[in-house]
Amino acid sequence: MSNKVTINSKDYTFKTIDFNGICELEDLGLNIYDLKKGRMNACRALLAYHGNMTSDEAGNEIMAHLKNGGGFDDFAPMIDNLVNSDFFQAIRQPDEAPKTTTGEEPSQA
């Protein structure tokens, strides 16, 4: 799994997402209970969190990224990082497998 994402030719290294990080992400507009419904807010909140910027600044970065031909798939590593974060690892039931960005369990090869 990657530990960074490149948006508008800028590298954003992922910060640790623990309980305090989740609280900060919620303050930035992330709803951890409904990631599928709020994907736009999730992308903006995660970019703001990892890029140490406001939600508005993150929204502007995302808009510029889209205008320059980028897509929302470019944000998938941030979603994967969130889903596999220290916070979610700590609250996951011992018999639960990690989820992917689609909410499905990874295939067993």
C-alpha positions in Angstrom: 0.0 0.0 0.0 1.3 3.4 -0.9 2.0 6.0 1.8 1.5 9.0 -0.4 -0.6 10.4 -3.3 0.3 13.0 -5.9 -2.3 15.7 -6.7 -1.4 18.6 -9.0 2.2 17.5 -9.1 2.4 17.7 -5.3 3.2 14.7 -3.2 1.1 14.3 0.0 2.5 11.8 2.5 -0.1 10.1 4.6 -0.2 11.0 8.3 -1.1 8.5 10.9 -4.9 8.2 11.4 -5.6 7.3 15.0 -8.5 8.4 17.2 -7.4 12.1 17.2 -6.9 11.9 13.5 -10.5 10.6 13.0 -11.8 13.5 15.2 -9.9 16.0 13.0 -11.2 14.3 9.9 -14.8 14.6 11.2 -14.2 18.3 11.9 -13.1 18.6 8.2 -16.4 17.0 7.1 -15.7 13.3 6.9 -18.5 11.0 7.9 -16.8 7.7 8.8 -20.2 5.9 9.0 -21.1 6.6 5.4 -18.0 6.8 3.2 -19.8 5.6 0.1 -22.4 8.3 0.2 -20.0 11.1 1.0 -17.1 10.4 -1.3 -16.7 14.0 -2.3 -16.5 15.1 1.3 -14.2 12.2 2.1 -11.7 13.2 -0.6 -11.8 16.8 0.4 -11.4 16.0 4.2 -8.6 13.5 3.6 -6.6 15.9 1.3 -7.1 18.7 3.9 -5.9 16.4 6.7 -2.9 15.0 4.9 -2.0 18.3 3.2 -2.4 20.4 6.4 -4.8 22.8 4.7 -8.4 24.0 5.2 -11.3 22.2 3.6 -11.7 25.1 1.1 -8.0 24.9 0.1 -8.4 21.1 -0.4 -11.5 21.7 -2.5 -9.6 24.1 -4.7 -6.8 21.6 -5.1 -9.3 18.9 -6.1 -11.0 21.3 -8.6 -7.7 22.1 -10.2 -6.8 18.4 -10.3 -10.1 17.7 -12.1 -9.6 20.6 -14.5 -6.1 19.3 -15.4 -7.5 15.9 -16.3 -7.2 14.1 -13.0 -9.9 11.9 -11.6 -11.3 10.8 -8.3 -9.6 7.4 -8.8 -6.4 9.3 -8.0 -7.7 9.6 -4.4 -8.2 5.9 -3.9 -4.9 5.5 -2.0 -6.1 8.0 0.6 -9.3 6.0 1.1 -7.4 2.8 1.4 -5.1 4.4 3.9 -8.1 5.5 5.9 -9.8 2.1 5.9 -6.6 0.4 6.9 -5.6 3.0 9.5 -4.6 2.4 13.1 -8.0 3.6 14.2 -9.9 1.1 12.1 -7.4 -1.7 12.9 -8.1 -1.1 16.6 -11.9 -1.2 16.3 -12.1 -4.0 13.8 -13.4 -7.3 15.2 -10.6 -10.0 15.3 -12.4 -12.2 12.7 -13.1 -9.3 10.3 -11.0 -9.0 7.1 -9.9 -5.5 6.0 -12.2 -3.9 3.4 -11.3 -2.2 0.1 -12.5 1.1 -1.1 -15.6 -0.6 -2.6 -16.5 -2.1 0.8 -15.8 -5.6 -0.4 -13.4 -8.0 1.3 -10.1 -8.5 -0.6 -10.0 -11.6 -2.7 -8.0 -14.5 -1.4 -5.4 -15.5 -4.1 
